[in-house]
C-alpha cells in the first residue's frame, strides 16, 4: 500500500486522500476509488484541502530539485496548476474559499492563489520550514513549522502586501499542523507530543500525555478535536484536556479530517485509512 499523507472532505460521503507516487483517492460514502493524473515525473502529495466539492487542491513535490506542485480538481478531473518560478516543495494547503487558497513548505515558502493564479507571499523569516497552514477566514491564518531554534508560527491578517508576521509559539519542539477553531482560537500540534493552543492572542502549551510526534489536528467544534501522529497515536479533546483513543492500528498517521462528531478519518504511512 502506498503511503497516505493527507485527507479532507466536504461530507461523510465526499472525501479525498492523497499520498506518495501521485496517489489520489476518493470516497463516496461506501468505497474508495483511485483517481488518475497525468504527470512526469509523478508527484508525491503531502496535503489536500478544498472550498467545495468542485474546488479541491492537492500539493506536494515533483521530485525534481524538490520543486513544488499543485493539482486542482474542478469537479470532473485533476489538472496541474502553474506555480511561481523556484517554488519549493509544498507541505500544506488550506482554502478559505475558491478565491483564497494558501500553500506552504520548507524554505519559508508561502504561495497564495486569489482564483487567478499563484503568487509568492513573504514569511517573517527566511529560515522557517513550514509544515502546515490553516485559518478561520481569509484574514485570520496561521502557518506553522520549525527553525533551528524550534517551533515557528506566522500569522496573516489579509494585508495586500502579503506579509506574514511572527507569533511567539511558547513551545520548543517543531510544529507540524494547525487547525483554526475561529478567528481568536487555534490548535497547533508537533513533535514530541506538542500541543499549542491559541487564545486571546497568546499561544500556550497543553498537556498531551504522549511523547509521539503529532502530525495533524482537526475538529468539528471547540469541544470536538482530534490529533493524530506516530505509532498509531490518536488523541481526542472535548476542549479542556486530551486523552488517548486506543483503537488506532500501529501506523504512523499523517492526516485527519472529520465530517461531524461521529464520522472522522485518519490516514497513514502504511496506506491505512481509519474511520
Phi and psi in degrees as GROMACS dihedral restraints (atoms count N, CA, C in turn):
[ dihedral_restraints ]
;  ai    aj    ak    al  type     phi  dphi    fc
    3     4     5     6     1   -79.8    20    10
    4     5     6     7     1   147.5    20    10
    6     7     8     9     1   -64.8    20    10
    7     8     9    10     1   133.7    20    10
    9    10    11    12     1  -106.4    20    10
   10    11    12    13     1   139.9    20    10
   12    13    14    15     1  -127.5    20    10
   13    14    15    16     1   -14.8    20    10
   15    16    17    18     1  -152.9    20    10
   16    17    18    19     1   152.1    20    10
   18    19    20    21     1  -148.2    20    10
   19    20    21    22     1   144.0    20    10
   21    22    23    24     1  -159.9    20    10
   22    23    24    25     1   153.7    20    10
   24    25    26    27     1  -156.1    20    10
   25    26    27    28     1   176.0    20    10
   27    28    29    30     1  -105.6    20    10
   28    29    30    31     1   -20.1    20    10
   30    31    32    33     1  -164.4    20    10
   31    32    33    34     1   179.1    20    10
   33    34    35    36     1   -70.1    20    10
   34    35    36    37     1    -8.1    20    10
   36    37    38    39     1  -121.6    20    10
   37    38    39    40     1    21.0    20    10
   39    40    41    42     1  -152.9    20    10
   40    41    42    43     1    88.1    20    10
   42    43    44    45     1  -127.0    20    10
   43    44    45    46     1   151.7    20    10
   45    46    47    48     1  -124.2    20    10
   46    47    48    49     1   138.7    20    10
   48    49    50    51     1  -128.4    20    10
   49    50    51    52     1   140.2    20    10
   51    52    53    54     1  -131.2    20    10
   52    53    54    55     1   161.0    20    10
   54    55    56    57     1  -171.3    20    10
   55    56    57    58     1  -155.5    20    10
   57    58    59    60     1   -69.5    20    10
   58    59    60    61     1   162.7    20    10
   60    61    62    63     1    52.7    20    10
   61    62    63    64     1    40.2    20    10
   63    64    65    66     1    72.9    20    10
   64    65    66    67     1    17.5    20    10
   66    67    68    69     1   -69.3    20    10
   67    68    69    70     1   123.5    20    10
   69    70    71    72     1  -135.3    20    10
   70    71    72    73     1   121.9    20    10
   72    73    74    75     1  -119.0    20    10
   73    74    75    76     1   146.9    20    10
   75    76    77    78     1  -124.2    20    10
   76    77    78    79     1   139.2    20    10
   78    79    80    81     1  -115.0    20    10
   79    80    81    82     1   128.4    20    10
   81    82    83    84     1  -105.1    20    10
   82    83    84    85     1    12.0    20    10
   84    85    86    87     1   106.5    20    10
   85    86    87    88     1   -15.6    20    10
   87    88    89    90     1  -135.3    20    10
   88    89    90    91     1   -36.2    20    10
   90    91    92    93     1  -138.4    20    10
   91    92    93    94     1   153.3    20    10
   93    94    95    96     1   -97.3    20    10
   94    95    96    97     1   137.1    20    10
   96    97    98    99     1  -131.4    20    10
   97    98    99   100     1   142.3    20    10
   99   100   101   102     1   -76.9    20    10
  100   101   102   103     1   140.8    20    10
  102   103   104   105     1  -105.7    20    10
  103   104   105   106     1   147.2    20    10
  105   106   107   108     1  -101.5    20    10
  106   107   108   109     1   141.2    20    10
  108   109   110   111     1  -131.3    20    10
  109   110   111   112     1   155.8    20    10
  111   112   113   114     1  -110.7    20    10
  112   113   114   115     1   114.4    20    10
  114   115   116   117     1  -158.7    20    10
  115   116   117   118     1   144.1    20    10
  117   118   119   120     1  -144.6    20    10
  118   119   120   121     1   116.2    20    10
  120   121   122   123     1   -73.4    20    10
  121   122   123   124     1   164.6    20    10
  123   124   125   126     1   -70.9    20    10
  124   125   126   127     1   128.7    20    10
  126   127   128   129     1   -78.5    20    10
  127   128   129   130     1   161.6    20    10
  129   130   131   132     1  -111.1    20    10
  130   131   132   133     1   127.6    20    10
  132   133   134   135     1   -96.5    20    10
  133   134   135   136     1   141.3    20    10
  135   136   137   138     1  -110.3    20    10
  136   137   138   139     1   -26.5    20    10
  138   139   140   141     1  -155.7    20    10
  139   140   141   142     1   153.4    20    10
  141   142   143   144     1  -142.6    20    10
  142   143   144   145     1   141.7    20    10
  144   145   146   147     1  -158.1    20    10
  145   146   147   148     1   158.0    20    10
  147   148   149   150     1  -147.1    20    10
  148   149   150   151     1   173.5    20    10
  150   151   152   153     1  -104.8    20    10
  151   152   153   154     1   -27.7    20    10
  153   154   155   156     1  -168.1    20    10
  154   155   156   157     1   178.4    20    10
  156   157   158   159     1   -59.3    20    10
  157   158   159   160     1   -22.5    20    10
  159   160   161   162     1  -110.0    20    10
  160   161   162   163     1    12.5    20    10
  162   163   164   165     1  -141.1    20    10
  163   164   165   166     1    95.0    20    10
  165   166   167   168     1  -134.6    20    10
  166   167   168   169     1   141.4    20    10
  168   169   170   171     1  -125.8    20    10
  169   170   171   172     1   136.9    20    10
  171   172   173   174     1  -120.1    20    10
  172   173   174   175     1   133.8    20    10
  174   175   176   177     1  -126.7    20    10
  175   176   177   178     1   157.1    20    10
  177   178   179   180     1   177.5    20    10
  178   179   180   181     1  -136.1    20    10
  180   181   182   183     1  -141.4    20    10
  181   182   183   184     1   156.5    20    10
  183   184   185   186     1   -92.9    20    10
  184   185   186   187     1   -13.9    20    10
  186   187   188   189     1    88.5    20    10
  187   188   189   190     1    -8.7    20    10
  189   190   191   192     1   -97.2    20    10
  190   191   192   193     1   103.7    20    10
  192   193   194   195     1    52.8    20    10
  193   194   195   196     1    34.1    20    10
  195   196   197   198     1    54.7    20    10
  196   197   198   199     1    39.3    20    10
  198   199   200   201     1   -75.0    20    10
  199   200   201   202     1   139.9    20    10
  201   202   203   204     1   -73.9    20    10
  202   203   204   205     1   151.0    20    10
  204   205   206   207     1  -135.7    20    10
  205   206   207   208     1   147.7    20    10
  207   208   209   210     1  -131.9    20    10
  208   209   210   211     1   129.9    20    10
  210   211   212   213     1  -115.6    20    10
  211   212   213   214     1   139.9    20    10
  213   214   215   216     1  -119.3    20    10
  214   215   216   217     1   133.7    20    10
  216   217   218   219     1  -105.4    20    10
  217   218   219   220     1   124.8    20    10
  219   220   221   222     1  -104.4    20    10
  220   221   222   223     1    13.2    20    10
  222   223   224   225     1   106.2    20    10
  223   224   225   226     1   -15.0    20    10
  225   226   227   228     1  -134.5    20    10
  226   227   228   229     1   -30.6    20    10
  228   229   230   231     1  -154.5    20    10
  229   230   231   232     1   161.7    20    10
  231   232   233   234     1  -100.0    20    10
  232   233   234   235     1   131.8    20    10
  234   235   236   237     1  -136.0    20    10
  235   236   237   238     1   147.1    20    10
  237   238   239   240     1   -73.0    20    10
  238   239   240   241     1   150.7    20    10
  240   241   242   243     1  -117.4    20    10
  241   242   243   244     1   148.2    20    10
  243   244   245   246     1   -76.3    20    10
  244   245   246   247     1   141.4    20    10
  246   247   248   249     1  -115.3    20    10
  247   248   249   250     1   159.5    20    10
  249   250   251   252     1   -57.5    20    10
  250   251   252   253     1   152.1    20    10
  252   253   254   255     1   -54.0    20    10
  253   254   255   256     1   140.0    20    10
  255   256   257   258     1    65.8    20    10
  256   257   258   259     1    25.8    20    10
  258   259   260   261     1   -74.1    20    10
  259   260   261   262     1   123.7    20    10
  261   262   263   264     1   -78.3    20    10
  262   263   264   265     1  -177.1    20    10
  264   265   266   267     1   -54.1    20    10
  265   266   267   268     1   143.3    20    10
  267   268   269   270     1  -110.4    20    10
  268   269   270   271     1   138.6    20    10
  270   271   272   273     1  -114.9    20    10
  271   272   273   274     1   -22.2    20    10
  273   274   275   276     1  -147.7    20    10
  274   275   276   277     1   152.0    20    10
  276   277   278   279     1  -143.3    20    10
  277   278   279   280     1   146.3    20    10
  279   280   281   282     1  -151.5    20    10
  280   281   282   283     1   144.9    20    10
  282   283   284   285     1  -129.3    20    10
  283   284   285   286     1   132.1    20    10
  285   286   287   288     1   -80.5    20    10
  286   287   288   289     1   -37.7    20    10
  288   289   290   291     1  -165.1    20    10
  289   290   291   292     1  -172.2    20    10
  291   292   293   294     1   -71.0    20    10
  292   293   294   295     1    -8.9    20    10
  294   295   296   297     1  -116.7    20    10
  295   296   297   298     1    10.6    20    10
  297   298   299   300     1  -144.3    20    10
  298   299   300   301     1    93.8    20    10
  300   301   302   303     1  -128.2    20    10
  301   302   303   304     1   138.2    20    10
  303   304   305   306     1  -127.2    20    10
  304   305   306   307     1   147.4    20    10
  306   307   308   309     1  -137.0    20    10
  307   308   309   310     1   145.9    20    10
  309   310   311   312     1  -134.1    20    10
  310   311   312   313     1   163.8    20    10
  312   313   314   315     1  -168.2    20    10
  313   314   315   316     1  -174.7    20    10
  315   316   317   318     1   -60.3    20    10
  316   317   318   319     1   164.2    20    10
  318   319   320   321     1    70.2    20    10
  319   320   321   322     1    30.0    20    10
  321   322   323   324     1    58.8    20    10
  322   323   324   325     1    29.9    20    10
  324   325   326   327     1   -76.0    20    10
  325   326   327   328     1   124.9    20    10
  327   328   329   330     1  -138.1    20    10
  328   329   330   331     1   124.6    20    10
  330   331   332   333     1  -127.2    20    10
  331   332   333   334     1   148.6    20    10
  333   334   335   336     1  -131.5    20    10
  334   335   336   337     1   139.8    20    10
  336   337   338   339     1  -121.5    20    10
  337   338   339   340     1   119.8    20    10
  339   340   341   342     1   -91.0    20    10
  340   341   342   343     1    12.5    20    10
  342   343   344   345     1   102.2    20    10
  343   344   345   346     1    -8.0    20    10
  345   346   347   348     1  -123.9    20    10
  346   347   348   349     1     5.4    20    10
  348   349   350   351     1   143.0    20    10
  349   350   351   352     1   162.1    20    10
  351   352   353   354     1   -92.4    20    10
  352   353   354   355     1   139.7    20    10
  354   355   356   357     1  -139.3    20    10
  355   356   357   358     1   151.0    20    10
  357   358   359   360     1   -77.2    20    10
  358   359   360   361     1   146.9    20    10
  360   361   362   363     1  -120.8    20    10
  361   362   363   364     1   171.1    20    10
  363   364   365   366     1  -112.2    20    10
  364   365   366   367     1   122.6    20    10
  366   367   368   369     1   -76.8    20    10
  367   368   369   370     1   167.0    20    10
  369   370   371   372     1   -70.2    20    10
  370   371   372   373     1   -20.5    20    10
  372   373   374   375     1  -151.9    20    10
  373   374   375   376     1   158.4    20    10
  375   376   377   378     1   -90.8    20    10
  376   377   378   379     1    -4.1    20    10
  378   379   380   381     1  -104.7    20    10
  379   380   381   382     1    20.1    20    10
  381   382   383   384     1   -96.8    20    10
  382   383   384   385     1   128.8    20    10
  384   385   386   387     1   -97.6    20    10
  385   386   387   388     1    99.2    20    10
  387   388   389   390     1   -75.0    20    10
  388   389   390   391     1   141.6    20    10
  390   391   392   393     1  -117.5    20    10
  391   392   393   394     1   -27.5    20    10
  393   394   395   396     1  -150.7    20    10
  394   395   396   397     1   158.0    20    10
  396   397   398   399     1  -144.8    20    10
  397   398   399   400     1   144.0    20    10
  399   400   401   402     1  -162.4    20    10
  400   401   402   403     1   160.0    20    10
  402   403   404   405     1  -156.5    20    10
  403   404   405   406     1   173.9    20    10
  405   406   407   408     1   -98.4    20    10
  406   407   408   409     1   -33.2    20    10
  408   409   410   411     1  -161.8    20    10
  409   410   411   412     1  -170.6    20    10
  411   412   413   414     1   -79.0    20    10
  412   413   414   415     1     3.0    20    10
  414   415   416   417     1  -123.4    20    10
  415   416   417   418     1    10.1    20    10
  417   418   419   420     1  -141.7    20    10
  418   419   420   421     1    90.7    20    10
  420   421   422   423     1  -130.4    20    10
  421   422   423   424     1   151.3    20    10
  423   424   425   426     1  -131.5    20    10
  424   425   426   427     1   137.3    20    10
  426   427   428   429     1  -117.3    20    10
  427   428   429   430     1   133.7    20    10
  429   430   431   432     1  -124.3    20    10
  430   431   432   433     1   153.9    20    10
  432   433   434   435     1  -177.4    20    10
  433   434   435   436     1  -143.0    20    10
  435   436   437   438     1  -148.2    20    10
  436   437   438   439     1   154.4    20    10
  438   439   440   441     1  -126.3    20    10
  439   440   441   442     1  -179.0    20    10
  441   442   443   444     1   -61.8    20    10
  442   443   444   445     1   -24.7    20    10
  444   445   446   447     1   -89.0    20    10
  445   446   447   448     1   -12.2    20    10
  447   448   449   450     1   132.7    20    10
  448   449   450   451     1  -147.8    20    10
  450   451   452   453     1   -63.8    20    10
  451   452   453   454     1   148.6    20    10
  453   454   455   456     1  -138.7    20    10
  454   455   456   457     1   137.7    20    10
  456   457   458   459     1  -134.0    20    10
  457   458   459   460     1   129.5    20    10
  459   460   461   462     1  -116.3    20    10
  460   461   462   463     1   147.2    20    10
  462   463   464   465     1  -122.1    20    10
  463   464   465   466     1   142.7    20    10
  465   466   467   468     1  -125.9    20    10
  466   467   468   469     1   129.2    20    10
  468   469   470   471     1  -106.2    20    10
  469   470   471   472     1    11.6    20    10
  471   472   473   474     1    89.9    20    10
  472   473   474   475     1     7.7    20    10
  474   475   476   477     1   -60.1    20    10
  475   476   477   478     1   144.9    20    10
  477   478   479   480     1   -66.0    20    10
  478   479   480   481     1   -24.2    20    10
  480   481   482   483     1   -73.0    20    10
  481   482   483   484     1   -16.7    20    10
  483   484   485   486     1    75.4    20    10
  484   485   486   487     1    28.4    20    10
  486   487   488   489     1   -96.9    20    10
  487   488   489   490     1   129.3    20    10
  489   490   491   492     1   -97.8    20    10
  490   491   492   493     1   148.8    20    10
  492   493   494   495     1  -118.8    20    10
  493   494   495   496     1   152.6    20    10
  495   496   497   498     1   -74.5    20    10
  496   497   498   499     1   143.6    20    10
  498   499   500   501     1  -124.8    20    10
  499   500   501   502     1   140.7    20    10
  501   502   503   504     1   -70.7    20    10
  502   503   504   505     1   118.4    20    10
  504   505   506   507     1   -72.5    20    10
  505   506   507   508     1   -30.7    20    10
  507   508   509   510     1    60.8    20    10
  508   509   510   511     1    20.3    20    10
  510   511   512   513     1  -137.0    20    10
  511   512   513   514     1   162.1    20    10
  513   514   515   516     1  -100.6    20    10
  514   515   516   517     1   -50.1    20    10
  516   517   518   519     1   -59.0    20    10
  517   518   519   520     1   149.0    20    10
  519   520   521   522     1   -59.8    20    10
  520   521   522   523     1   148.5    20    10
  522   523   524   525     1  -102.2    20    10
  523   524   525   526     1   148.5    20    10
  525   526   527   528     1  -119.4    20    10
  526   527   528   529     1   -25.0    20    10
  528   529   530   531     1  -159.3    20    10
  529   530   531   532     1   157.0    20    10
  531   532   533   534     1  -145.2    20    10
  532   533   534   535     1   142.9    20    10
  534   535   536   537     1  -131.5    20    10
  535   536   537   538     1   128.9    20    10
  537   538   539   540     1   -91.9    20    10
  538   539   540   541     1   127.1    20    10
  540   541   542   543     1   -78.0    20    10
  541   542   543   544     1   -47.1    20    10
  543   544   545   546     1  -158.4    20    10
  544   545   546   547     1  -163.9    20    10
  546   547   548   549     1   -71.9    20    10
  547   548   549   550     1   -13.1    20    10
  549   550   551   552     1  -124.2    20    10
  550   551   552   553     1     0.3    20    10
  552   553   554   555     1  -133.9    20    10
  553   554   555   556     1   134.1    20    10
  555   556   557   558     1  -151.2    20    10
  556   557   558   559     1   159.2    20    10
  558   559   560   561     1  -125.0    20    10
  559   560   561   562     1   129.2    20    10
  561   562   563   564     1  -118.8    20    10
  562   563   564   565     1   144.7    20    10
  564   565   566   567     1  -124.5    20    10
  565   566   567   568     1   162.5    20    10
  567   568   569   570     1  -167.0    20    10
  568   569   570   571     1  -157.3    20    10
  570   571   572   573     1   -68.5    20    10
  571   572   573   574     1   156.0    20    10
  573   574   575   576     1    56.1    20    10
  574   575   576   577     1    38.2    20    10
  576   577   578   579     1    71.0    20    10
  577   578   579   580     1    19.1    20    10
  579   580   581   582     1   -70.7    20    10
  580   581   582   583     1   131.8    20    10
  582   583   584   585     1  -130.6    20    10
  583   584   585   586     1   125.7    20    10
  585   586   587   588     1  -119.9    20    10
  586   587   588   589     1   128.2    20    10
  588   589   590   591     1  -118.2    20    10
  589   590   591   592     1   128.5    20    10
  591   592   593   594     1   -98.5    20    10
  592   593   594   595     1   127.3    20    10
  594   595   596   597     1  -151.5    20    10
  595   596   597   598     1   131.1    20    10
  597   598   599   600     1    62.8    20    10
  598   599   600   601     1    28.1    20    10
  600   601   602   603     1    86.4    20    10
  601   602   603   604     1     1.5    20    10
  603   604   605   606     1  -125.9    20    10
  604   605   606   607     1   133.5    20    10
  606   607   608   609     1   -88.7    20    10
  607   608   609   610     1   137.9    20    10
  609   610   611   612     1  -144.6    20    10
  610   611   612   613     1   144.3    20    10
  612   613   614   615     1   -69.4    20    10
  613   614   615   616     1   142.4    20    10
  615   616   617   618     1  -114.5    20    10
  616   617   618   619     1   154.3    20    10
  618   619   620   621     1   -85.2    20    10
  619   620   621   622     1   120.9    20    10
  621   622   623   624     1   -91.6    20    10
  622   623   624   625     1   -28.7    20    10
  624   625   626   627     1    83.0    20    10
  625   626   627   628     1     4.6    20    10
  627   628   629   630     1  -132.6    20    10
  628   629   630   631     1   161.0    20    10
  630   631   632   633     1  -109.4    20    10
  631   632   633   634     1    -5.7    20    10
  633   634   635   636     1   -66.3    20    10
  634   635   636   637     1   147.5    20    10
  636   637   638   639     1   -65.1    20    10
  637   638   639   640     1   133.8    20    10
  639   640   641   642     1  -101.5    20    10
  640   641   642   643     1   134.1    20    10
  642   643   644   645     1  -112.9    20    10
  643   644   645   646     1   -16.9    20    10
  645   646   647   648     1  -158.8    20    10
  646   647   648   649     1   153.1    20    10
  648   649   650   651     1  -146.0    20    10
  649   650   651   652     1   143.6    20    10
  651   652   653   654     1  -158.3    20    10
  652   653   654   655     1   153.4    20    10
  654   655   656   657     1  -147.0    20    10
  655   656   657   658     1   160.7    20    10
  657   658   659   660     1   -99.6    20    10
  658   659   660   661     1   -14.3    20    10
  660   661   662   663     1  -166.1    20    10
  661   662   663   664     1   175.6    20    10
  663   664   665   666     1   -62.5    20    10
  664   665   666   667     1   -21.8    20    10
  666   667   668   669     1  -105.2    20    10
  667   668   669   670     1    14.4    20    10
  669   670   671   672     1  -149.7    20    10
  670   671   672   673     1    88.1    20    10
  672   673   674   675     1  -127.1    20    10
  673   674   675   676     1   139.1    20    10
  675   676   677   678     1  -125.2    20    10
  676   677   678   679     1   135.8    20    10
  678   679   680   681     1  -124.7    20    10
  679   680   681   682     1   141.3    20    10
  681   682   683   684     1  -130.8    20    10
  682   683   684   685     1   158.8    20    10
  684   685   686   687     1  -167.2    20    10
  685   686   687   688     1  -151.9    20    10
  687   688   689   690     1   -68.5    20    10
  688   689   690   691     1   157.8    20    10
  690   691   692   693     1    54.8    20    10
  691   692   693   694     1    38.8    20    10
  693   694   695   696     1    73.3    20    10
  694   695   696   697     1    16.7    20    10
  696   697   698   699     1   -69.3    20    10
  697   698   699   700     1   125.4    20    10
  699   700   701   702     1  -133.6    20    10
  700   701   702   703     1   122.3    20    10
  702   703   704   705     1  -117.7    20    10
  703   704   705   706     1   146.0    20    10
  705   706   707   708     1  -127.9    20    10
  706   707   708   709     1   146.4    20    10
  708   709   710   711     1  -135.4    20    10
  709   710   711   712     1   131.5    20    10
  711   712   713   714     1   -86.1    20    10
  712   713   714   715     1     6.5    20    10
  714   715   716   717     1   121.1    20    10
  715   716   717   718     1   -18.8    20    10
  717   718   719   720     1  -124.3    20    10
  718   719   720   721     1   -19.2    20    10
  720   721   722   723     1  -152.6    20    10
  721   722   723   724     1   168.8    20    10
  723   724   725   726     1  -121.1    20    10
  724   725   726   727     1   142.8    20    10
  726   727   728   729     1  -139.5    20    10
  727   728   729   730     1   152.5    20    10
  729   730   731   732     1   -81.2    20    10
  730   731   732   733     1   140.8    20    10
  732   733   734   735     1  -101.9    20    10
  733   734   735   736     1   122.1    20    10
  735   736   737   738     1   -87.1    20    10
  736   737   738   739     1     3.4    20    10
  738   739   740   741     1   -86.1    20    10
  739   740   741   742     1    -2.0    20    10
  741   742   743   744     1   -72.1    20    10
  742   743   744   745     1   139.2    20    10
  744   745   746   747     1   -72.4    20    10
  745   746   747   748     1   168.3    20    10
  747   748   749   750     1   -78.6    20    10
  748   749   750   751     1    85.9    20    10
  750   751   752   753     1  -142.2    20    10
  751   752   753   754     1   157.5    20    10
  753   754   755   756     1   -93.3    20    10
  754   755   756   757     1   101.9    20    10
  756   757   758   759     1   -74.9    20    10
  757   758   759   760     1   136.8    20    10
  759   760   761   762     1  -113.6    20    10
  760   761   762   763     1   -21.5    20    10
  762   763   764   765     1  -148.4    20    10
  763   764   765   766     1   156.2    20    10
  765   766   767   768     1  -150.0    20    10
  766   767   768   769     1   151.1    20    10
  768   769   770   771     1  -157.1    20    10
  769   770   771   772     1   149.6    20    10
  771   772   773   774     1  -134.3    20    10
  772   773   774   775     1   139.5    20    10
  774   775   776   777     1   -85.3    20    10
  775   776   777   778     1   -34.8    20    10
  777   778   779   780     1  -163.4    20    10
  778   779   780   781     1  -172.3    20    10
  780   781   782   783     1   -66.0    20    10
  781   782   783   784     1   -17.8    20    10
  783   784   785   786     1  -114.4    20    10
  784   785   786   787     1     1.7    20    10
  786   787   788   789     1  -132.4    20    10
  787   788   789   790     1    98.1    20    10
  789   790   791   792     1  -133.3    20    10
  790   791   792   793     1   150.9    20    10
  792   793   794   795     1  -130.5    20    10
  793   794   795   796     1   149.1    20    10
  795   796   797   798     1  -134.1    20    10
  796   797   798   799     1   140.5    20    10
  798   799   800   801     1  -121.2    20    10
  799   800   801   802     1   151.4    20    10
  801   802   803   804     1  -141.2    20    10
  802   803   804   805     1  -179.0    20    10
  804   805   806   807     1   -72.7    20    10
  805   806   807   808     1   -17.0    20    10
  807   808   809   810     1   -94.0    20    10
  808   809   810   811     1    12.0    20    10
  810   811   812   813     1    79.6    20    10
  811   812   813   814     1    11.1    20    10
  813   814   815   816     1   -77.3    20    10
  814   815   816   817     1   147.4    20    10
  816   817   818   819     1  -128.5    20    10
  817   818   819   820     1   114.1    20    10
  819   820   821   822     1  -106.7    20    10
  820   821   822   823     1   130.7    20    10
